[in-house]
Amino acid sequence: MKDLRRLLGLLSTNWHWQALGILLGIIVVLTNVGLLALSGWFIAAMGLAGLGLLHLEYFLPAAAIRALAIIRTVGRYLERLTTHEATFRLLSDLRVWFYQHLEPLAPARLQMHRSGDLLSRIRADIDSLDNFYLRVLAPSIVAPVCALLMVVFLAYFSMGAALADLLGLLIVGLALPVLAFRLARRPGQAAVAQRGALRADIADTIRGFEELRVFGALDRQTAQHEAGYEALIGHERQQARVEAASGGLGLFVVQATMLMALICAIPLATAKLLSGPDIAMVTLFVLASFDAVSGLPNAYRALGETLAAARRIFEIVDTAPAVQEPVREAPPPVRFDIAFRDVGLRYAPHAPWALDGVTLAVPAGTSVGIVGPTGSGKTSLANLLLRFWDWEKGDVQIGGMPIRQLSGETVRGFCAVIAQQTHLFNTSIRENLHLAKPDATDAEMQAALRQAGIWDEVQAMPDGLETMVGEVGTQLSGGQARRIAIARAFLKDAPILVLDEPTEGLDALSERIVLDALAALMRGRTTLLITHRSQALRNVDRVLRMENGRVYEG
Ligand SMILES: Nc1ncnc2c1ncn2[C@@H]1O[C@H](COP(=O)(O)OP(=O)(O)OP(=O)(O)O)[C@@H](O)[C@H]1O
């Protein structure tokens, strides 16, 4: 219920389009009912007039039928246009809203989510919210308004037919939707969760194809996916049963209501209170009146899925970022020395200290190499400096300014990062460089690539700067990818460098080339170099050792 209320709150931004869509929906339903009923009356009346049993002035009803047909057609078109406009605006607002909440959570709060699952939330879960306005909310307003007007109109001709219609409309428009919602809610929730898990599994499998083939585990993995799909089909089958049953029942109620209305109306005709054409009109009016409610059982059947999708989105949106931004940002520092003062960090409230009273200083323009066994806390230093995590004790400063007083964006604006896993996007070298400086000219890019020692190789590639680097840079060698990342850092021209295992995974020759490029990059910049490799330390001014979250001199 809370999620439903929240979902309604999210709709408020586009209420003009939504209200217009609902108004047009009401007009379309009423003209459709009017058209069918009047046509029925007219055909019956014409038949009687043909037999000479009735004198019929046919001009007015014929004109009314034509007018209703035009209004219905144009109205239906405009209604589709506005409701879809409202829905797509809503979806795009929701995506922006979700992304705005997602971005501050990276990387700390997103590490427990699988990337395939996040993609599923951004795309499929938000998409499934289109069901809410289009099929649930708008028809839920259109239906009672139209039902009320139609029943009042019918009561003028036959109270019995009006009551029968009211009962039928209540069954199809209220009882069946509630029942369908209840029965399909659990399988709907399960289907949404299962689809998310499957997408994440498949994304994982595609990423790990190489390993799966090497270990001969592809068949096992495929069998697991098949089992997952079987489970999904099971949930979908349950929902399909509810859909089929509510559809069949709905149809039965429509026919039964028509019969009831006819039974109520015939005695009125015998008593000469209604004419023959009136009977045809009343009967067809009852049939057409279900146009207002016929979509509701299936819409409410799908509502369980929609709410489950909304829950998955709210889960992310409600996560508090790991780092709180300052209410008012302090002026940016003008010096770029780095200082950690007695810093204590734990990744969870009762976890062991990952950093346990770390104090270190890197004077501006100098470099410090950090070595130490795995898990000793080296990368954690970088995580704090980049404002990806917050710490519990002590302080981290840049140029004497506590970085907590600066926004994460400002702090990261001062830093360039090169890590073992520095991400290259699956696009051209040019676009990857643009990331660091969107307005970089070709000459600037060329200079940066030259400084990174890779210009000659890029120039020799058939497509030069337009060369596509492939998924995470797989079309390049490890050393080339690293040097493109270095060129990117040259372009950014940030005063602080964070190098986290920048030569990891490279052979001796590539390492030497990358280290030469890094030496040029480090000149004049405050540098924190985290490494296991002794070669990498040749360029630094000072070496510190980390052990169990503490820092020791060389
Ligand atoms: N995101 C995280 N969530 C929870 N614990 C973490 C996280 N990152 C690191 N840790 C823990 O904090 C400790 C320090 O990790 P850190 O990555 O800083 O070490 P490291 O010296 O860089 O290791 P390596 O050389 O293997 O990269 C380890 O015990 C690690 O398990």
The ligand as a Gaussian input file, in Angstrom:
#p B3LYP/6-31G(d) Opt

LIG

0 1
 N       34.276000      -2.678000      -0.389000
 C       34.636000      -3.374000       0.675000
 N       33.695000      -3.887000       1.490000
 C       34.060000      -4.594000       2.588000
 N       35.333000      -4.822000       2.945000
 C       36.302000      -4.344000       2.158000
 C       36.003000      -3.591000       0.992000
 N       37.154000      -3.218000       0.410000
 C       38.129000      -3.721000       1.175000
 N       37.622000      -4.386000       2.221000
 C       38.391000      -5.050000       3.285000
 O       39.270000      -4.081000       3.830000
 C       40.568000      -4.620000       4.014000
 C       41.588000      -3.804000       3.231000
 O       41.317000      -3.977000       1.859000
 P       42.093000      -3.180000       0.729000
 O       41.452000      -3.491000      -0.569000
 O       42.225000      -1.771000       1.111000
 O       43.515000      -3.904000       0.795000
 P       44.694000      -3.874000      -0.241000
 O       45.921000      -3.748000       0.571000
 O       44.454000      -2.845000      -1.271000
 O       44.568000      -5.324000      -0.879000
 P       44.999000      -5.790000      -2.348000
 O       46.466000      -5.564000      -2.448000
 O       44.617000      -7.217000      -2.383000
 O       44.208000      -4.942000      -3.286000
 C       40.488000      -6.071000       3.579000
 O       40.274000      -6.852000       4.736000
 C       39.275000      -6.130000       2.683000
 O       38.637000      -7.381000       2.772000

